[in-house]
Each structure stands twice: as C-alpha cells, then as structure tokens.
Amino acid sequence: MSHENDLQVVLTRIKLLEEERDETKGSIKLLEEETEASKRRNQLLEEDRDETKERIQLLEEEKEKSVERIQLLEDECDESTFRDTGTIHMIAINEINKIKHTSRSSSTKSWVLAIFSLCFVMIQSQALYMMIGEINNSCASHNDCYTGQYCNQGTSSMTAFCLPCEYVTLAVTDDDYYQDDYYWKSEMQWYQDTCNSNENITTLESVGQDVFFIGDNGEAVFDKESYGDSPWCLAWQHCKQDEMFSSEKDPDNVKEAYNTAENIDQCDHLALIKNKLTVSQMFVFIFVTIILLAQMNQDIEEAAIEEALLRKNATNNGTSPTFPALIVLVSLRFRRFVLPWAISMAVVSLTLTDDLSMKNVLLNVVALEFILHADSLLAKYCCWNTNDTSTAGRGPDDDIDIEASDCATINDPVVAWKDYSWLAPRVETVVLGVMMILTVLNVMAVVEGIHVLLDYLHGWSSFSCTRLADTLWFVASFGSLWTCIVHAFCYFFLNFGSVSQTYQEVLIPPEESISQEEQDDGDDDDEVSQSEPPKTDLLLKLILGTLFQSMASLCALYLYKVANTLVEMTYYGAIQIWKMHKEILINDIVRLIAFLIFYIALKFTQKSV
C-alpha cells in the first residue's frame, strides 16, 4: 500500500514537472518572440538612423553649396573682388586661362591675342614717346620752331627738325668730329665773312617762310642770288634776332664756345612759358593733374588685377607657364611700370610746348586719357560681353560653357590685398604726380639737376633746350627702371615672410601629429628628419621667382627703349641716329636679348607667372 502511495506521489510530481516544463517552453517561446520583435525594432531603428544620417549629409552639402553661392554673390557685389577688367588684354588672359578648364595646351588664338596685347601697349607707349619728342619738333621754316631754335635743313632720309641756336651762333655741335679748334675757327670766320658781310641778310627784319622754307626731299628753298648758296646764313640771322640768351663776348676758341653753350642754363621758350605762368593756371594744372592721376591709378590697378587673374587661373596642372602667358605678363608689366612714366613725361612735354592756358591743359589731358583707355574702348568694340555678367552668381559645380564666347570670363575672382597689392598703384601714382608737378612748375631747376646727373654718370653734355628732351627721356627710363627694382624687392621680402612661415609650419608639426609621433619611440627622430624641408631649397625657389619677376619687368623696359630708338630713326633718320646712338642701341639690344633668354629659361622653374 505504501508503494502505491509513493508511486502516486512520484507520478504527481512528474506531472507537475511536465506542466512546469510546458510553462517554461511557453515562456521561452514568448521570450524568443519578444527577441525577434526587438531585433526587428532595432533593424528599423538602424534603417531610420541611416536614413537620418543621409538626410543630414544631404542637408550639410546643400548648406555648403548655399554658403558658397552666397559667398560668390557677395564677391560679385564686393568692390575689392574682381573677375574681369574689360580690357583688350583681359580677352587674351581669358583665352590663356582656358587651359585650366580644358586638357588642351596653348592654342593659336592665345598666341595671336597675347602678341596683339603686347603690340597694342607698345603702340600706346610709342604714341606717348612721340609726344615727348615734340620738344624737338619737325619744321618747314624757322617760324615753326620755338624761341631760341632754328629749322635745320633735312635730307632725303631725314626730316627737318628744330635745333638750338647755339649750333650756329657759337658753331658748336654734339658731333665729336667737329669739336676741333681749327674747324671751329674756320666756321666762325665763315659766318663773319659770308653772313655778316651780306647786307641782304643783315637787313632782314625776320626770316619767315617767305624767305626760307623746307621743300620736297628736305631741301632748303630760298633766294640764292640774294642770300648766297648756303642756308646757314639765314639760320644765323634768324637766331641773332630770335635768341634771348647769348654770350656778351664772343669766344676765342672751341673750348670757350662749348663752355659758353653749356653755361646757358635757360631755354628761351621755357623761360617765356614760366614767366607768364599765373596762379590760376598753376591751380588748374594741379587740379587736372590730380584727375589724370586718378585715371592712371585705375589703369595701373587694372594691370595688377589682370596679372593676379593670370597668375591665379593660368596654372596648367603644375607645369611651367605657357609662352602666351609669358608674353601677356610682359605686356602687363609694360602697363604697370613703363606706360605710367611715359604718360607723365608726355604730360610735361605737352604742357611745356604749349601755353599753359586752361583750354590747352584740359585738351591735353583729354587726349592722354583717350590713349590711356584705348584698350578698354577696343575691347568693348570687339566683344559684346566684356563684363562679368556671363558668370555672375554661378556655383562651384555649375557647368561652364568655355567656348560660349571668347570674351566671357571663366576666372576665379581675385581680392585686393590678398591676391594683389591695393596700395602699390596708389604709391606709384603719387610719385608720378609729384614728379609731373615739380617738373612743370620748376622746369629749369629740374632740367639743370638732371643735366648735372647725366654729366656725372655718363659724361653727357647738351645745350639749353635739348636738355629738356634729354631730361624727359631720362626720367621716363630711369623711373621705370627704379619701379621695376622696387617691385622685385617687394616681391622678395613679402614672399620671404611667407617662405619662413611655411618652413616653420612644416618644421614644427601640429599638436595632434606630435602626440601621435610620441607613441612611436623608435621612429620619432626619423619622422622629424624626413618632415623637415631643406631651407636652401625654399630660398632658392624664392630667388628664382624673384629673378623671373625681374626679367619680365626688364624685358618690358628694354623692349620700350629699343622701340624708342627705332622710332627715332624714322623721325630723325636712320643714318643720323645710328651715328649718334650706335653704342647705346647695341647695348640695349644685347641686354634685351640677354633678359629674354633668362626670362624664358627661368619659366621652367616656375609653376605660374
């Protein structure tokens, strides 16, 4: 009986255990279902999180694009940010800068536009140079010349032009061949015997064009039966009547004659202009000069902006600059360093060759402004969209139709103070303005000072009115040279600071990189030594860059000087100029060729202009 009870108890316990097992299985099943549900919820949450991240990333990208578009719009409205200047030179720069957006190299069109840019600025400079040459103007009679000058007889290869009266009254000349005492005495005796003894000549009240004029082929036309076979007696009589400053005592030899001529420190027509200068005329001249300086500053700054656009946008995947870019760079240096000085001296020449009346001053300035802005006028004539409207407000990822227009700009903008110097053009124009005003208002003091300097430096001597032309040409060339030198020094020292900062940043890495390097005890010294750049390489790169910039400026300057001599040959005659300036011309050509060779060789060391 007891066994049956025990069995019954065991069976009851087994039944209870099976029920507990079933309940446990049910709980496990519920837990598994809850786990699956949690997994599904987690998966959905992960998918939602990924979608949220994607949306956040898209929003961030949209935000960055919006910020860039806003920045571009602000740049378009900012007066210190530029993409285009609207000149004929900018068209050439746009064509050259297309290589940044295309895989092709420099095209034939870029060569043509670059050469045209250089030729155009040379034409501008030569027009100004010929204005400076108006000091020694051409003539057809003695009355065409200024007071104290006479009309020299021309030849078939040389136009007649005005010379100082000292050439006939004192029988002096710039030609060393005739600086001989025997020749001088024979000349003076000839004037005394032939000219002074002819009553038809000495009784002339004036030697006008009815008595003497230059005919065809530069031949002197006059009455040879009445005045002799030589036209020099008429020139001698004209100078005796017209010359204001002359020696009280006739010289006894050629040395005294040259000393007398060189000691005449007054040019007749300059003295007359200075003596009738009024306060109101001085005020008008200074006022109009300030207006012209503002226009000159704009032109210089446009050239600086164009050079910055060329430098920033013409980089061709790290290769050296293209030859069209080099040509345009010389053209821009012409506009920045040579053309302003030519304009300044043209202002002085035009002012001193005319009466300082308000009408003449205003008309002269208008004429010079027309020459100054000829590149902008030509660009507007040749192109229908020279402004920045074709790319205004475009985003960084917007498609650009590069071939849409030759005149449309595709350049990244440049900013004043960051990409080019805002101050440099203004300092240059201030110097030019001071030079112009001082030269006009104190012309004889400036001329005599430059004459002493030229005599000390080169042993050059000249007489009275010819000193003014020498002064203007010297100031134009010397001023351009010093501007080039100052630019080279500024480039070196400004970039020397950047090079030093770059060297320090590479030599001393950031804190994060330092802490990471400290974890590698064995390789710490090796990594520092490998990260340190050779300082000599940075300095060598800076020196080569400075030489490259200097060669670009000097090529422009000496191209201007050689072109001036060639223009003089067309004006005064090739034989005469070659005889007078043979050594100077040869030296200038040799220097120009040397500078061009260095300029082209240094281009291979540069990544941009």
C-alpha positions, 0 to 999 in steps of 0.5 A: 500500500505504501508503494502505491502511495509513493508511486502516486506521489512520484507520478504527481510530481512528474506531472507537475514537472511536465506542466512546469516544463510546458510553462517554461517552453511557453515562456521561452517561446514568448521570450524568443518572440519578444527577441525577434520583435526587438531585433526587428525594432532595432533593424528599423531603428538602424534603417531610420538612423541611416536614413537620418544620417543621409538626410543630414549629409544631404542637408550639410552639402546643400548648406555648403553649396548655399554658403558658397553661392552666397559667398560668390554673390557677395564677391560679385557685389564686393568692390575689392573682388574682381573677375574681369577688367574689360580690357583688350588684354583681359580677352587674351588672359581669358583665352590663356586661362582656358587651359585650366578648364580644358586638357588642351595646351596653348592654342593659336588664338592665345598666341595671336591675342597675347602678341596683339596685347603686347603690340597694342601697349607698345603702340600706346607707349610709342604714341606717348614717346612721340609726344615727348619728342615734340620738344624737338619738333619737325619744321618747314621754316624757322617760324615753326620752331620755338624761341631760341631754335632754328629749322635745320635743313633735312635730307632725303632720309631725314626730316627737318627738325628744330635745333638750338641756336647755339649750333650756329651762333657759337658753331658748336655741335654734339658731333665729336668730329667737329669739336676741333679748334681749327674747324671751329675757327674756320666756321666762325670766320665763315659766318663773319665773312659770308653772313655778316658781310651780306647786307641782304641778310643783315637787313632782314627784319625776320626770316619767315617762310617767305624767305626760307622754307623746307621743300620736297626731299628736305631741301632748303628753298630760298633766294640764292642770288640774294642770300648766297648758296648756303642756308646757314646764313639765314639760320644765323640771322634768324637766331641773332634776332630770335635768341634771348640768351647769348654770350656778351663776348664772343669766344676765342676758341672751341673750348670757350664756345662749348663752355659758353653753350653749356653755361646757358642754363635757360631755354628761351621758350621755357623761360617765356612759358614760366614767366607768364605762368599765373596762379590760376593756371598753376591751380588748374594744372594741379587740379587736372593733374590730380584727375589724370592721376586718378585715371592712371591709378585705375589703369595701373590697378587694372594691370595688377588685377589682370596679372593676379587673374593670370597668375591665379587661373593660368596654372596648367596642372603644375607645369611651367607657364605657357609662352602666351602667358609669358608674353601677356605678363610682359605686356602687363608689366609694360602697363604697370611700370613703363606706360605710367612714366611715359604718360607723365613725361608726355604730360610735361612735354605737352604742357611745356610746348604749349601755353599753359592756358586752361583750354590747352591743359584740359585738351591735353589731358583729354587726349592722354586719357583717350590713349590711356583707355584705348584698350578698354574702348577696343575691347568693348568694340570687339566683344559684346560681353566684356563684363562679368555678367556671363558668370555672375552668381554661378556655383562651384559645380555649375557647368561652364560653357568655355567656348560660349564666347571668347570674351566671357570670363571663366576666372576665379575672382581675385581680392585686393590685398590678398591676391594683389597689392591695393596700395602699390598703384596708389604709391606709384601714382603719387610719385608720378604726380609729384614728379609731373608737378615739380617738373612743370612748375620748376622746369629749369631747376629740374632740367639743370639737376638732371643735366648735372646727373647725366654729366656725372654718370655718363659724361653727357653734355647738351645745350639749353633746350635739348636738355629738356628732351634729354631730361624727359627721356631720362626720367621716363627710363630711369623711373621705370627702371627704379619701379621695376627694382622696387617691385622685385624687392617687394616681391622678395621680402613679402614672399620671404615672410611667407617662405619662413612661415611655411618652413616653420609650419612644416618644421614644427608639426601640429599638436595632434601629429606630435602626440601621435609621433610620441607613441612611436619611440623608435621612429620619432627622430626619423619622422622629424628628419624626413618632415623637415624641408631643406631651407636652401631649397625654399630660398632658392625657389624664392630667388628664382621667382624673384629673378623671373619677376625681374626679367619680365619687368626688364624685358618690358623696359628694354623692349620700350627703349629699343622701340624708342630708338627705332622710332627715332630713326624714322623721325630723325633718320636712320643714318643720323641716329645710328651715328649718334646712338650706335653704342647705346642701341647695341647695348640695349639690344644685347641686354634685351636679348640677354633678359629674354633668354633668362626670362624664358629659361627661368619659366621652367622653374616656375609653376605660374607667372 
